[in-house]
Amino acid sequence: MLDYRQAARRVRRSVRTIKRWHKAGLKMSTAPDGRRLVEESRLLAWWRDRMTADPVHQLRLRRQDEAVAPQKEITDG
């Protein structure tokens, strides 16, 4: 289980982003001491869904694939 700070560090986002995700529906539980906690697997699934839907992330992946493709052609030829 990860608190806000640990969750933010795990997915390289800000604590504010994790809190926003919680308000948007990310399921979190409350520890006996009052801290909000999220399971790592649930956090990563939420993060993957966000990345899949993010056009900027998709563009980065496309550019990365395009940069690798010419290198493959050079080594094959």
Biopython code that builds the backbone (N, CA, C, O; Angstrom):
import numpy as np
from Bio.PDB.StructureBuilder import StructureBuilder

atoms = [
    (1, "MET", "N", (0.847, -1.182, 0.000)),
    (1, "MET", "CA", (0.000, 0.000, 0.000)),
    (1, "MET", "C", (0.894, 1.247, 0.000)),
    (1, "MET", "O", (1.896, 1.317, 0.712)),
    (2, "LEU", "N", (0.505, 2.211, -0.807)),
    (2, "LEU", "CA", (1.292, 3.428, -0.963)),
    (2, "LEU", "C", (0.478, 4.642, -0.527)),
    (2, "LEU", "O", (-0.714, 4.734, -0.818)),
    (3, "ASP", "N", (1.124, 5.571, 0.170)),
    (3, "ASP", "CA", (0.443, 6.821, 0.499)),
    (3, "ASP", "C", (0.589, 7.774, -0.693)),
    (3, "ASP", "O", (1.177, 7.407, -1.710)),
    (4, "TYR", "N", (0.065, 8.979, -0.571)),
    (4, "TYR", "CA", (0.100, 9.920, -1.691)),
    (4, "TYR", "C", (1.521, 10.155, -2.202)),
    (4, "TYR", "O", (1.768, 10.091, -3.406)),
    (5, "ARG", "N", (2.442, 10.424, -1.298)),
    (5, "ARG", "CA", (3.813, 10.739, -1.700)),
    (5, "ARG", "C", (4.483, 9.546, -2.381)),
    (5, "ARG", "O", (5.132, 9.703, -3.415)),
    (6, "GLN", "N", (4.328, 8.368, -1.809)),
    (6, "GLN", "CA", (4.928, 7.163, -2.391)),
    (6, "GLN", "C", (4.313, 6.855, -3.756)),
    (6, "GLN", "O", (5.020, 6.474, -4.689)),
    (7, "ALA", "N", (3.008, 7.020, -3.868)),
    (7, "ALA", "CA", (2.323, 6.766, -5.138)),
    (7, "ALA", "C", (2.811, 7.743, -6.206)),
    (7, "ALA", "O", (3.048, 7.351, -7.349)),
    (8, "ALA", "N", (2.957, 8.998, -5.838)),
    (8, "ALA", "CA", (3.441, 10.008, -6.782)),
    (8, "ALA", "C", (4.847, 9.670, -7.257)),
    (8, "ALA", "O", (5.148, 9.782, -8.446)),
    (9, "ARG", "N", (5.689, 9.267, -6.353)),
    (9, "ARG", "CA", (7.058, 8.897, -6.708)),
    (9, "ARG", "C", (7.064, 7.671, -7.621)),
    (9, "ARG", "O", (7.864, 7.599, -8.554)),
    (10, "ARG", "N", (6.188, 6.719, -7.362)),
    (10, "ARG", "CA", (6.151, 5.465, -8.133)),
    (10, "ARG", "C", (5.810, 5.695, -9.602)),
    (10, "ARG", "O", (6.375, 5.037, -10.476)),
    (11, "VAL", "N", (4.895, 6.620, -9.885)),
    (11, "VAL", "CA", (4.494, 6.878, -11.273)),
    (11, "VAL", "C", (5.061, 8.199, -11.807)),
    (11, "VAL", "O", (4.657, 8.674, -12.869)),
    (12, "ARG", "N", (5.990, 8.778, -11.065)),
    (12, "ARG", "CA", (6.663, 10.023, -11.468)),
    (12, "ARG", "C", (5.674, 11.135, -11.783)),
    (12, "ARG", "O", (5.749, 11.792, -12.821)),
    (13, "ARG", "N", (4.759, 11.320, -10.867)),
    (13, "ARG", "CA", (3.786, 12.402, -10.956)),
    (13, "ARG", "C", (3.805, 13.152, -9.627)),
    (13, "ARG", "O", (4.458, 12.719, -8.678)),
    (14, "SER", "N", (3.102, 14.258, -9.558)),
    (14, "SER", "CA", (3.063, 15.038, -8.326)),
    (14, "SER", "C", (2.015, 14.469, -7.369)),
    (14, "SER", "O", (1.115, 13.732, -7.772)),
    (15, "VAL", "N", (2.154, 14.826, -6.103)),
    (15, "VAL", "CA", (1.155, 14.434, -5.102)),
    (15, "VAL", "C", (-0.195, 15.026, -5.504)),
    (15, "VAL", "O", (-1.238, 14.394, -5.333)),
    (16, "ARG", "N", (-0.163, 16.234, -6.032)),
    (16, "ARG", "CA", (-1.397, 16.889, -6.477)),
    (16, "ARG", "C", (-2.110, 16.059, -7.555)),
    (16, "ARG", "O", (-3.337, 15.961, -7.554)),
    (17, "THR", "N", (-1.348, 15.473, -8.459)),
    (17, "THR", "CA", (-1.938, 14.635, -9.506)),
    (17, "THR", "C", (-2.601, 13.406, -8.897)),
    (17, "THR", "O", (-3.703, 13.035, -9.303)),
    (18, "ILE", "N", (-1.949, 12.774, -7.933)),
    (18, "ILE", "CA", (-2.523, 11.586, -7.291)),
    (18, "ILE", "C", (-3.824, 11.965, -6.585)),
    (18, "ILE", "O", (-4.802, 11.220, -6.642)),
    (19, "LYS", "N", (-3.837, 13.106, -5.930)),
    (19, "LYS", "CA", (-5.064, 13.567, -5.273)),
    (19, "LYS", "C", (-6.159, 13.838, -6.301)),
    (19, "LYS", "O", (-7.329, 13.547, -6.052)),
    (20, "ARG", "N", (-5.788, 14.391, -7.446)),
    (20, "ARG", "CA", (-6.762, 14.636, -8.515)),
    (20, "ARG", "C", (-7.311, 13.318, -9.052)),
    (20, "ARG", "O", (-8.509, 13.197, -9.305)),
    (21, "TRP", "N", (-6.427, 12.324, -9.226)),
    (21, "TRP", "CA", (-6.873, 11.007, -9.683)),
    (21, "TRP", "C", (-7.838, 10.396, -8.678)),
    (21, "TRP", "O", (-8.823, 9.764, -9.061)),
    (22, "HIS", "N", (-7.553, 10.585, -7.384)),
    (22, "HIS", "CA", (-8.441, 10.058, -6.342)),
    (22, "HIS", "C", (-9.834, 10.684, -6.475)),
    (22, "HIS", "O", (-10.845, 9.987, -6.395)),
    (23, "LYS", "N", (-9.872, 11.983, -6.677)),
    (23, "LYS", "CA", (-11.161, 12.664, -6.855)),
    (23, "LYS", "C", (-11.868, 12.204, -8.126)),
    (23, "LYS", "O", (-13.096, 12.235, -8.209)),
    (24, "ALA", "N", (-11.079, 11.776, -9.121)),
    (24, "ALA", "CA", (-11.652, 11.322, -10.396)),
    (24, "ALA", "C", (-12.080, 9.862, -10.357)),
    (24, "ALA", "O", (-12.671, 9.366, -11.316)),
    (25, "GLY", "N", (-11.786, 9.161, -9.248)),
    (25, "GLY", "CA", (-12.272, 7.795, -9.138)),
    (25, "GLY", "C", (-11.260, 6.727, -8.776)),
    (25, "GLY", "O", (-11.634, 5.562, -8.639)),
    (26, "LEU", "N", (-9.984, 7.080, -8.616)),
    (26, "LEU", "CA", (-8.980, 6.103, -8.190)),
    (26, "LEU", "C", (-9.338, 5.618, -6.791)),
    (26, "LEU", "O", (-9.423, 6.414, -5.857)),
    (27, "LYS", "N", (-9.548, 4.320, -6.648)),
    (27, "LYS", "CA", (-9.967, 3.751, -5.366)),
    (27, "LYS", "C", (-8.802, 3.755, -4.379)),
    (27, "LYS", "O", (-7.725, 3.232, -4.663)),
    (28, "MET", "N", (-9.040, 4.353, -3.223)),
    (28, "MET", "CA", (-8.046, 4.402, -2.154)),
    (28, "MET", "C", (-8.737, 4.027, -0.854)),
    (28, "MET", "O", (-9.949, 4.181, -0.705)),
    (29, "SER", "N", (-7.946, 3.535, 0.074)),
    (29, "SER", "CA", (-8.497, 3.202, 1.387)),
    (29, "SER", "C", (-7.897, 4.148, 2.420)),
    (29, "SER", "O", (-6.939, 4.868, 2.140)),
    (30, "THR", "N", (-8.468, 4.135, 3.600)),
    (30, "THR", "CA", (-7.981, 4.984, 4.677)),
    (30, "THR", "C", (-7.328, 4.117, 5.741)),
    (30, "THR", "O", (-7.932, 3.166, 6.238)),
    (31, "ALA", "N", (-6.094, 4.450, 6.086)),
    (31, "ALA", "CA", (-5.363, 3.732, 7.131)),
    (31, "ALA", "C", (-5.924, 4.147, 8.493)),
    (31, "ALA", "O", (-6.571, 5.189, 8.603)),
    (32, "PRO", "N", (-5.680, 3.342, 9.527)),
    (32, "PRO", "CA", (-6.171, 3.693, 10.862)),
    (32, "PRO", "C", (-5.695, 5.068, 11.346)),
    (32, "PRO", "O", (-6.377, 5.723, 12.134)),
    (33, "ASP", "N", (-4.529, 5.497, 10.873)),
    (33, "ASP", "CA", (-4.023, 6.809, 11.294)),
    (33, "ASP", "C", (-4.547, 7.951, 10.418)),
    (33, "ASP", "O", (-4.151, 9.102, 10.604)),
    (34, "GLY", "N", (-5.436, 7.642, 9.464)),
    (34, "GLY", "CA", (-6.065, 8.664, 8.646)),
    (34, "GLY", "C", (-5.434, 8.891, 7.286)),
    (34, "GLY", "O", (-5.979, 9.637, 6.472)),
    (35, "ARG", "N", (-4.302, 8.266, 7.026)),
    (35, "ARG", "CA", (-3.653, 8.437, 5.721)),
    (35, "ARG", "C", (-4.441, 7.716, 4.644)),
    (35, "ARG", "O", (-5.036, 6.667, 4.893)),
    (36, "ARG", "N", (-4.442, 8.286, 3.434)),
    (36, "ARG", "CA", (-5.071, 7.635, 2.290)),
    (36, "ARG", "C", (-4.035, 6.740, 1.638)),
    (36, "ARG", "O", (-2.899, 7.158, 1.418)),
    (37, "LEU", "N", (-4.425, 5.498, 1.327)),
    (37, "LEU", "CA", (-3.514, 4.517, 0.752)),
    (37, "LEU", "C", (-4.119, 3.911, -0.505)),
    (37, "LEU", "O", (-5.336, 3.773, -0.623)),
    (38, "VAL", "N", (-3.250, 3.555, -1.435)),
    (38, "VAL", "CA", (-3.683, 2.910, -2.671)),
    (38, "VAL", "C", (-2.804, 1.686, -2.893)),
    (38, "VAL", "O", (-1.607, 1.706, -2.608)),
    (39, "GLU", "N", (-3.409, 0.629, -3.399)),
    (39, "GLU", "CA", (-2.634, -0.565, -3.749)),
    (39, "GLU", "C", (-1.795, -0.240, -4.975)),
    (39, "GLU", "O", (-2.264, 0.435, -5.892)),
    (40, "GLU", "N", (-0.556, -0.718, -4.992)),
    (40, "GLU", "CA", (0.342, -0.422, -6.103)),
    (40, "GLU", "C", (-0.224, -0.924, -7.432)),
    (40, "GLU", "O", (-0.143, -0.224, -8.442)),
    (41, "SER", "N", (-0.791, -2.121, -7.440)),
    (41, "SER", "CA", (-1.331, -2.673, -8.691)),
    (41, "SER", "C", (-2.488, -1.819, -9.213)),
    (41, "SER", "O", (-2.617, -1.620, -10.421)),
    (42, "ARG", "N", (-3.317, -1.321, -8.318)),
    (42, "ARG", "CA", (-4.445, -0.462, -8.717)),
    (42, "ARG", "C", (-3.930, 0.872, -9.271)),
    (42, "ARG", "O", (-4.445, 1.381, -10.266)),
    (43, "LEU", "N", (-2.910, 1.426, -8.612)),
    (43, "LEU", "CA", (-2.304, 2.674, -9.073)),
    (43, "LEU", "C", (-1.712, 2.507, -10.468)),
    (43, "LEU", "O", (-1.931, 3.345, -11.343)),
    (44, "LEU", "N", (-0.965, 1.430, -10.675)),
    (44, "LEU", "CA", (-0.321, 1.212, -11.970)),
    (44, "LEU", "C", (-1.341, 0.964, -13.077)),
    (44, "LEU", "O", (-1.148, 1.410, -14.208)),
    (45, "ALA", "N", (-2.417, 0.260, -12.762)),
    (45, "ALA", "CA", (-3.479, 0.042, -13.752)),
    (45, "ALA", "C", (-4.126, 1.378, -14.131)),
    (45, "ALA", "O", (-4.381, 1.635, -15.307)),
    (46, "TRP", "N", (-4.387, 2.215, -13.145)),
    (46, "TRP", "CA", (-4.966, 3.538, -13.385)),
    (46, "TRP", "C", (-4.021, 4.365, -14.255)),
    (46, "TRP", "O", (-4.453, 5.019, -15.204)),
    (47, "TRP", "N", (-2.728, 4.331, -13.924)),
    (47, "TRP", "CA", (-1.716, 5.087, -14.664)),
    (47, "TRP", "C", (-1.636, 4.610, -16.117)),
    (47, "TRP", "O", (-1.573, 5.426, -17.036)),
    (48, "ARG", "N", (-1.638, 3.286, -16.323)),
    (48, "ARG", "CA", (-1.593, 2.745, -17.689)),
    (48, "ARG", "C", (-2.803, 3.199, -18.504)),
    (48, "ARG", "O", (-2.672, 3.558, -19.674)),
    (49, "ASP", "N", (-3.975, 3.180, -17.882)),
    (49, "ASP", "CA", (-5.183, 3.650, -18.575)),
    (49, "ASP", "C", (-5.041, 5.116, -18.980)),
    (49, "ASP", "O", (-5.438, 5.497, -20.081)),
    (50, "ARG", "N", (-4.485, 5.927, -18.104)),
    (50, "ARG", "CA", (-4.295, 7.344, -18.412)),
    (50, "ARG", "C", (-3.289, 7.518, -19.546)),
    (50, "ARG", "O", (-3.486, 8.359, -20.423)),
    (51, "MET", "N", (-2.232, 6.747, -19.538)),
    (51, "MET", "CA", (-1.217, 6.861, -20.584)),
    (51, "MET", "C", (-1.765, 6.395, -21.934)),
    (51, "MET", "O", (-1.429, 6.970, -22.969)),
    (52, "THR", "N", (-2.594, 5.373, -21.927)),
    (52, "THR", "CA", (-3.193, 4.876, -23.163)),
    (52, "THR", "C", (-4.091, 5.939, -23.789)),
    (52, "THR", "O", (-4.162, 6.053, -25.013)),
    (53, "ALA", "N", (-4.771, 6.710, -22.959)),
    (53, "ALA", "CA", (-5.701, 7.725, -23.447)),
    (53, "ALA", "C", (-5.035, 9.079, -23.699)),
    (53, "ALA", "O", (-5.676, 9.982, -24.237)),
    (54, "ASP", "N", (-3.779, 9.238, -23.328)),
    (54, "ASP", "CA", (-3.097, 10.528, -23.429)),
    (54, "ASP", "C", (-2.493, 10.714, -24.821)),
    (54, "ASP", "O", (-1.575, 9.979, -25.184)),
    (55, "PRO", "N", (-2.982, 11.678, -25.612)),
    (55, "PRO", "CA", (-2.462, 11.859, -26.967)),
    (55, "PRO", "C", (-0.989, 12.251, -27.000)),
    (55, "PRO", "O", (-0.275, 11.870, -27.927)),
    (56, "VAL", "N", (-0.524, 13.000, -26.016)),
    (56, "VAL", "CA", (0.886, 13.393, -25.976)),
    (56, "VAL", "C", (1.766, 12.164, -25.781)),
    (56, "VAL", "O", (2.792, 12.019, -26.444)),
    (57, "HIS", "N", (1.367, 11.290, -24.879)),
    (57, "HIS", "CA", (2.130, 10.057, -24.650)),
    (57, "HIS", "C", (2.138, 9.193, -25.909)),
    (57, "HIS", "O", (3.169, 8.621, -26.263)),
    (58, "GLN", "N", (1.010, 9.098, -26.574)),
    (58, "GLN", "CA", (0.929, 8.304, -27.799)),
    (58, "GLN", "C", (1.840, 8.873, -28.888)),
    (58, "GLN", "O", (2.472, 8.116, -29.624)),
    (59, "LEU", "N", (1.910, 10.199, -28.995)),
    (59, "LEU", "CA", (2.796, 10.836, -29.966)),
    (59, "LEU", "C", (4.257, 10.523, -29.647)),
    (59, "LEU", "O", (5.043, 10.236, -30.550)),
    (60, "ARG", "N", (4.618, 10.577, -28.365)),
    (60, "ARG", "CA", (5.991, 10.238, -27.967)),
    (60, "ARG", "C", (6.336, 8.808, -28.359)),
    (60, "ARG", "O", (7.425, 8.549, -28.871)),
    (61, "LEU", "N", (5.420, 7.884, -28.122)),
    (61, "LEU", "CA", (5.666, 6.488, -28.483)),
    (61, "LEU", "C", (5.823, 6.335, -29.994)),
    (61, "LEU", "O", (6.695, 5.604, -30.463)),
    (62, "ARG", "N", (4.973, 7.027, -30.751)),
    (62, "ARG", "CA", (5.048, 6.956, -32.207)),
    (62, "ARG", "C", (6.387, 7.482, -32.712)),
    (62, "ARG", "O", (7.008, 6.872, -33.582)),
    (63, "ARG", "N", (6.826, 8.604, -32.173)),
    (63, "ARG", "CA", (8.119, 9.173, -32.575)),
    (63, "ARG", "C", (9.274, 8.259, -32.192)),
    (63, "ARG", "O", (10.247, 8.123, -32.934)),
    (64, "GLN", "N", (9.158, 7.644, -31.044)),
    (64, "GLN", "CA", (10.193, 6.709, -30.604)),
    (64, "GLN", "C", (10.267, 5.520, -31.559)),
    (64, "GLN", "O", (11.360, 5.087, -31.924)),
    (65, "ASP", "N", (9.123, 4.996, -31.963)),
    (65, "ASP", "CA", (9.086, 3.884, -32.922)),
    (65, "ASP", "C", (9.669, 4.300, -34.269)),
    (65, "ASP", "O", (10.393, 3.531, -34.900)),
    (66, "GLU", "N", (9.351, 5.519, -34.707)),
    (66, "GLU", "CA", (9.873, 6.009, -35.984)),
    (66, "GLU", "C", (11.385, 6.183, -35.940)),
    (66, "GLU", "O", (12.063, 5.975, -36.947)),
    (67, "ALA", "N", (11.916, 6.561, -34.789)),
    (67, "ALA", "CA", (13.361, 6.742, -34.650)),
    (67, "ALA", "C", (14.080, 5.400, -34.675)),
    (67, "ALA", "O", (15.214, 5.318, -35.148)),
    (68, "VAL", "N", (13.448, 4.362, -34.180)),
    (68, "VAL", "CA", (14.054, 3.028, -34.148)),
    (68, "VAL", "C", (13.963, 2.363, -35.516)),
    (68, "VAL", "O", (14.882, 1.639, -35.900)),
    (69, "ALA", "N", (12.898, 2.585, -36.252)),
    (69, "ALA", "CA", (12.682, 1.923, -37.545)),
    (69, "ALA", "C", (13.802, 2.194, -38.557)),
    (69, "ALA", "O", (14.270, 1.237, -39.173)),
    (70, "PRO", "N", (14.262, 3.435, -38.768)),
    (70, "PRO", "CA", (15.350, 3.656, -39.724)),
    (70, "PRO", "C", (16.647, 2.953, -39.324)),
    (70, "PRO", "O", (17.395, 2.502, -40.192)),
    (71, "GLN", "N", (16.917, 2.856, -38.051)),
    (71, "GLN", "CA", (18.125, 2.170, -37.594)),
    (71, "GLN", "C", (18.069, 0.700, -37.962)),
    (71, "GLN", "O", (19.089, 0.114, -38.324)),
    (72, "LYS", "N", (16.903, 0.103, -37.877)),
    (72, "LYS", "CA", (16.751, -1.307, -38.236)),
    (72, "LYS", "C", (17.009, -1.506, -39.722)),
    (72, "LYS", "O", (17.638, -2.487, -40.119)),
    (73, "GLU", "N", (16.523, -0.573, -40.552)),
    (73, "GLU", "CA", (16.724, -0.679, -41.993)),
    (73, "GLU", "C", (18.200, -0.582, -42.353)),
    (73, "GLU", "O", (18.664, -1.291, -43.246)),
    (74, "ILE", "N", (18.940, 0.280, -41.677)),
    (74, "ILE", "CA", (20.366, 0.458, -41.947)),
    (74, "ILE", "C", (21.135, -0.812, -41.614)),
    (74, "ILE", "O", (22.003, -1.229, -42.381)),
    (75, "THR", "N", (20.828, -1.428, -40.486)),
    (75, "THR", "CA", (21.547, -2.637, -40.088)),
    (75, "THR", "C", (21.146, -3.828, -40.940)),
    (75, "THR", "O", (21.944, -4.746, -41.132)),
    (76, "ASP", "N", (19.908, -3.829, -41.461)),
    (76, "ASP", "CA", (19.464, -4.936, -42.311)),
    (76, "ASP", "C", (20.075, -4.852, -43.706)),
    (76, "ASP", "O", (20.305, -5.875, -44.351)),
    (77, "GLY", "N", (20.338, -3.633, -44.170)),
    (77, "GLY", "CA", (20.783, -3.414, -45.540)),
    (77, "GLY", "C", (22.218, -3.607, -45.665)),
    (77, "GLY", "O", (22.768, -3.462, -46.758)),
]
sb = StructureBuilder()
sb.init_structure("model")
sb.init_model(0)
sb.init_chain("A")
sb.init_seg("    ")
for serial, (resi, resn, name, xyz) in enumerate(atoms, 1):
    if name == "N":
        sb.init_residue(resn, " ", resi, " ")
    sb.init_atom(name, np.array(xyz, "f"), 0.0, 1.0, " ", f" {name:<3s}", serial, name[0])
structure = sb.get_structure()
